[in-house]
Amino acid sequence: MPAGLAISDFYYILPELVITGGALLLLVADVLLPVARAAAAAGAGADGLTERHRRRTQILSWITLGVIGATVLSLAPFADTHVEVAGGLIAVDRFALFFKVVFLAAAALTVLMSTRYLEIEGASPGEYYFLVLCATLGMMVMAGGIDLVTIFIGLETMAVSFYILAGFIKPSQRSNEAAVTYFLLGAFSLGILLYGMSLMYGLSGTTSLRTMAVAFAGQPRDPRLVLAVILVVAGIGFKIGAVPFHMWAPDVYEGAPTPITAYLSVGSKAASFAMLLRIFLEGLPATSADWRLLFEVLSIVTMTVGNVAALTQTNLKRMLAYSSIAHAGYVLMGVVAGTPRGVSAMLIYLLIYAFMQLGAFAVIVMMRRRDVVGDELKDYSGLSARNPLAAFAMLLFMLSLGGIPPTAGFMGKFWLFGAAIDAGYVWLAVIGVLNSAISLYYYVRVVVFMYLKTEAIGSEPAFSAPLGVVVGVTLAATIVLGVYPRLLFEAAEASARTLGVAGTAIALK
């Protein structure tokens, strides 16, 4: 055992232990289920095999949802906890708790989205749901990690799971290309990130972020530390899809299975921002002048390039990929502000973004048929006549992504831009508003196809009970958090206050 690790520490990592045990239980169930149903399926034809696959997928999805639910319940005892455990490797605080709730909620919605998708694709549900749980575990470790080693372990657990999930549909060439692209560029960016981390360790003599903050405080400006900051920013920039490290996003988003694209766009992004805040606010507050300037430039370039590139896209998944890049630019404004309000604005926006993005992808999953992919703009032509409910849901998600009141997207952007103005970055907020106006073009373009185009080219969306739950939950969250966001604001502010209290104080001096 590592020095300082006590038996009581296992209590504080109970949620991670629950989801790990649940993932292993899922693999056992995946092995036993076909044996249990072998007699019933004997002599069955193609229809029988399809029915077996459907039932197996449903059972495993319920087990996965049960694991996620148990993990959520195991978080309850730590609502007001603020401790370091495992010899200072992990922090159990409200900041980590907030992100863990976001990850688990996104994972549950992804599982519900995936049930019908796996039935259509004929993919194996056991390994799929196991990898989703593994990716969620990695995200949870990243959110609580206050040591470079812990953060790296969480990051790789998440990344390796997504590398496999991106190429999970083996007969699909686009899926295979997405996995290879994501893996190669991910490995390259990881090398850059690790080089920056190694410099941080070499200059401070520790991998603990909070000890590192004390070691760097008051020291004269060191060019080697500036280089470390640049390398770490570049490595994290790949994970959040910031320009110019965004090259992988459009191809991976288009080629990966649609539910995985949805989870990758919200879960991986939120976990990467949690890692970013931990490293820079807790480990490198003394160099805030350097990394604020870098993130300021990244924010402007990322939101501008993402929005401009999205204007010409005809594939909805690629459009949402560039939209995701632009939203990363908006969230970076909170990092640039570097204040508790800036951090709370980031948390608010990431949660709101998760709901509206997952909802939009749920509608895309509805359009999927065995012979129709359903992710081209033309597939949504005349959708309001074919399925008014699906068209209305997509309308609200597009308006929310564009920041139109009274949706949740408007409140998220309002809080972010307000944090930038409070910190003295008025012109940065102005650029954000202008970019939001640009984004309305391609969001409204989807609405035009659904409501103003008369030719019904695509097939009618198919509602299933799980997909209906996803659309209902995300739609309700998009409306309620736009009309009454107070509870979310209070939770985010309380979480932001627990993030590196000492480090934040140093950064603001």
N, C-alpha and C positions, 0 to 999 in steps of 0.2 A: 504494500500500500504506500502511496505517496506520503511524505512527511506531513503531519497535521491532519490527515484524513481520519475522521472518527466514524464509528458505526452510525452515530446520529445524523451524519451528513447524508446518508442514504434516504432519510426521511425527506430532506429538502429537494432531492432529485426524484421524488416519487412520480411526478408526471412523466418524466423521461423513461423511468422504469416501466410504468404502465403501458406506454405506447410501444416500447421495445418488446415486452412480453406479449402484448396483443398482436404485434406483427409476426412473432414466432408462432403464436396460436393459429393465426390465419394460414400460415404455410402448412401446419399439421392438418387443418380442416380441408385445405385444398387437396391434400393427398388422400384423405379418408373419404371425401364425398363421392368420387367416382366409384369407389369400391362398394359403398353402401347402396348405390343405385344401379350397380351392374346387372343385377337380376331383372330389375324392372325394364332396363333398356335392351335386354337380350332380344335379338331379332328385329329391333327397331330399324326403320329405314332412315332416310335423310330427315324426314319430319320429326322422327323420334329423337334423333341426335340433336336437332335444333332445339327441341323442347328440353332435352337434358341440359344443353348449354345455357338456355334461358334460366332454368331453375337454379342451376349451379351458380350462375352469375348473381342472381338475386340473393341467394343464401349468403354468398361470400360478401356481397355488398352490405347486407345487414350485419354481418359479423364485424366488418370494417367500421361501420357507423357505431356499433356498440363499443368498439375499442376507442374511437374518437370521443364518444360520450363519456366513457369511464375516465379518459384522460382529462376532459374538461372538469369533471367532478373532483378529480384529484388536485386540481388547481385551487379549489375553494379555500383550503386551510392557509394559503399563502397570500391572501388578499392584502394583508397589512404587514407582510414580512419584508425585512430589509437586512439581509445578512450575506456574508461571503462564506461559501462552503468549499469543501474539497481542497483545502490548503490554499484558498484564494484563487482557484481556477474558475469558479462559477459564482455569479451573483444572483440571489433570489430577491427580486425587488419588483415594484409595480411596473417599471419600464419593461422588464422581461415578461411579466404577466400580461401586459397589454398586447405585446406582439404574439405571445403564445395563443391568446384567444383569437387573434386575427388569423394565425396559421391554421388552427383547428377548425374555425368556422369555414375558411376557404377550402380546407381538405374535405369537410363534410359535404359541402356543395359540389365539389368536384366529383366525389364518389357518386352522388345522386345523378349528376350529369352523365357519368360514365356508363351507367347500367345499360341504357338503350344503345349507346355507342358501341359497347363491346359486343352486344348481341348482333348488331349489324355487321361489324367487322369480323366476328367469329374469333376474336382474340381470347387468350387465356386470362380469366379474371384473377386467379390466385396470385400469380407473379405481379400483375398490374397493381392490385390493391396493396400488396406487400411493399412495392417500390414507392407508392404514394405515402404510405406510413413512414418508410425510411426517410424520404425527402422531408416530411414534416418533422421527424425527430431531429434531423440535421438543422433545420430552421430554428427549432426550440433551443438547441445547444448554442447556435450562433447568437440568439437574442440574449442569453444569459452569460455568455462567455466574457470574462474580463482578463483573459490571458491569451496571448497570441497562439499558443498551442491548442487551447480549447476552441478558439474561433476557427482555426485551420481544420480541426477534426470535424466540426459541425459543417463547415463550408464544403468539404469534400464528400461527406455523407449525403448532403443535399445534391451536390453537382453530379456525382456518379449516378445517383438515382435518376436524375433528369436526363443524363446522357442516354441511359437505357430506355427510358420512357419515350423520349423523342423519336426513337426508331422502333417502337414497339410493334407497329403494324408492318410486319416483315414483307408481305407481298407488295407494299407500296414503295415505289421508287422515291417519291418525295419524302416519305418518312425516313428512309435509309439515308438519304442525302442530308436531311436535317440533323440526324444523329451524328454523322461524320463531321459535318460543319461545326456543330456545337462542341463536340469533343476536341477537335483539333484547336480551335480558337480558345476554348476553355483551358486546355493544357498550357497554351502559350501565355495566356493572361495570368494563370496561376504561377508560372515561373517568375513573371514580373512582380507579382504580389509578394511572393516568398523572398525575393531578393530585397525588396523594400523592408520586409519584416526582419530579415537577417541583419540589415544595417541598423534598424531600431534596437535590436538585441545587442549588437556589438557596441553601440554607443552608450547604452544604458546599463548593460550587464544584467538585464532581467527581461523576462517575457511577460511579467505582470504589468498590465496597463496602468494601474493606479500607482505602483511603485515607480514606473517609468515616468509618470507625470511629475513626481517629486524630483526625480533625478535630473530632468530637463529644465525644471523651473529655475529661473535666474541665470542660466548659462548664456554666454555670448552666442551669437548666431553662428552655427556650424554648417558649412556647405554640404557636408556629408549627411547631416540630418535633413537638409532641404532636398537632397537627392532621394533620401528615403521617403519623404513625404510625396514627392512626385511619382515615385514608383508605386507606392501604395494607392494613391489616387487613380493611377492608370489601371491597376489591377481591379480595384473596386468599380471603376468606371465601366469595365466590361460587364460585370455582374448586374449593374443597374441599367445597362443599355445606354450609357451616355455617349454622345458624339465626342471624339471620332472612334469610339470603341464599340459601336453599335452594329458593325457589319453583319454579325451573326443573326440578329433579331428577325428581320423580315423572312429569311429563308427558313429559319427554325420554326417561327410561328406558323408559317404556311404549311410546312411539311409535317409537323408533329401532330399526333391525334388531338382533335379540337379540345377535349376536356383538359388535356395536359398543357396545351397552349394557354388555356385560361388560367390554370394553376401556376404555370411558370411565370405568367405576366403579372400575377399579384403576389403569390407566395414568395417566389425567389426574389422579386424586387423588394418586398417588405423586409425580408431577412437580410438582404444586402444593405439596405439603409440602416437597419438595426446594428449591423456590424460596423458600418461607417461611423455612426454616432458613438459607438463604444470606443473605437480606435482613436478618433480625433478629439472627442470631448473628454474622454477619460484618460487617454494615453498621451495625446499631443496637444494639450491646451496651450502650452508655452509657444508653440509655433503657429498659433491661430492666424497671424497676419499672412503667413505664406499659404496655408491651405484655404483660407477664406478667399484669397485672390484667385487661386486655381479653380475653386468651385464656382466662383462668380463668372469666370469665363466659360466654364463648362455649362453652367445653367443657361446662359444666353445662347450659346451655340447649339446646345441640345434641344431646347424648346423650339428654336427657329428652324433648324434642319429637319427635325421630326415633323413639324407641321407642314413645311413646304413640300417635303417628300410625300406626305400623305395625300396631297391634293390630286395627284394623278393616278392613284391606285384604283384598280377595278376589282381586285380581290379583297374581300372584306377582312380576312385574317391578316393580310399584309398591311391593309390600311390601319387596323387596330395595332399592328406591330409598330408602325411609325407613330401612331397616336401614343402608344406606351412610352416610346422614346421621348416624345414631347412632354408627357406627364412627369417623367423622371427629371426633366429640366425644371418644371414647376416646383417639384419637391425639394430640389437642391437649393431653392431660395431660402428654405428654412435653415439649411446648413450654413449658408452665407450669413444669415442674420445672427446665428450663433447664440441666441438668447433662449431662455426657458420658453418664451412664447413661440419662438421659431421652431423649437423642438416639438412643442405640443401641436403646432399647426401641421407639422410633418405627420405626426401620429394620426391626427384627425383625417388628413387627406388620404393617407394610405389605407385606412379602414374604409372610407367612403369610396375610394377608387376600387377597392376589392369588390364591393357589392355591385357597382355599376358595370364593371368590366366582366365579372362573372355572369351577370344577367345578360349582357350582350352576347357572350359566347354561348349561353344556354339556348338563345333563339337560333343561333347558327347550328347547334346540335340538332334542334328540331327540324331543320331543313334537310338534314342528311338522309339519303336513301342509298340503297345498294347500288343504284345506277346514277345517282345525283349527289355530287359532293356538297352542293348547297352553300358555297362560300363566295360565289361571284355576285356582284351587284345585280346582274340581270336576273338572278334567281329570286330576287326580292321584288321584281316588277309586279305591280298589282297585288301585293300581299294584303293590303287592307281589305280588298274584296274577297280574297280567298280565306283569310283568317284574321279578322279584325283584332282579336285579343293579342296575337303575336305581333302584329304591326304596331299596336298601341304600346306594348311593352318595349319594343325596340325604339319607338319614338321617344319614350321617356329616358331610356338609357343613353341615346344619342344626345338629347338635350342636356342631360346631366353631365356627360363627358365634356360637352361644350361649355358648361358653366352657366346655364340659363336658369334664373330663379323661377319657381321656388324649389328647385331640386337640390339634392345634397351636394352635387358637384359645385353649385354656385357657392354654398357655404364653405366648402373646403378651399376653393380658390380665394374667397373673400378673406378667410383667416390667414392663408399663406401670404397674400399680397399685403395684408395689414401688418403681419410680422416683419416683412421686409421694410415697409415704410417706417415702422417704429424704430427699427435698427439703423435708419438713416439711408436706406437703399431705395429711395423714391423712384429713381430712373429705372432700376431693375424691376420694380413693380409695374411701371408703365410698359416696359417691354413685355412683361408677362400678360398684361391686359391686351396689348396689340396681338400677341400670338394667340390668345384665346379667341379673338375676333377672326383671325385667319382660320382657326380650326373649325369654326362654325360652317365653313363652306363644305368641307367633306363630310361632316356629320349631317348637315341638312340634305346633302346629296343622297344619302341613304333614305331619308324621309321622302324625298321627291320620288324616288323609284317606288317606294311602297304605296304612296298615296296619289301620285299624279300620273304614273305610267299605267296605261290601260291594258297592255298586252301581258297576260299571265304566262310567263315562260317557265318558271320554276314549279316544282311540285308543292302540294299543300303541306305545311308543317304538321308533324305528327306529335300530338301531346301524349305524354305518358305521365303517370302519377309522380314519379321522382322528378321529372323535368318541370312539372307543374309546381312542385314544392320549391324548386330552385328559382323559377321565375317569380313566384309569389313572394318569397322571402326577400329576394333582391329588389323587387319592385317596391315592396313595403318599406324597406330600408332606405331606398333612394328618395321616397316621398317623405317619410317620417323624419329622417335626419336633415332634410331640407327645411321642414316646417318647424320642428322642435329639436334642435341639436344640442340643447343645454346639457343633458346627461353625458353625451359624448365629449363635449368640451371639458366638463369637470373631470371626467375620467382621464382624458389626455393630459390635462394640466397636472393632475396628481401624479401621473406616471412620469412626466417630464421632470418634475421636481426631484425624483429619486435617481435620476441619471447622473452619475459621477458628480456628487455634490461638491467635492473638493476640486475636481477638475474643471467644472463649469465656473466655479468662483475664480480660479486662476485665469481662465480664458477671458473673463469679463473685466479683469483688472486693467 
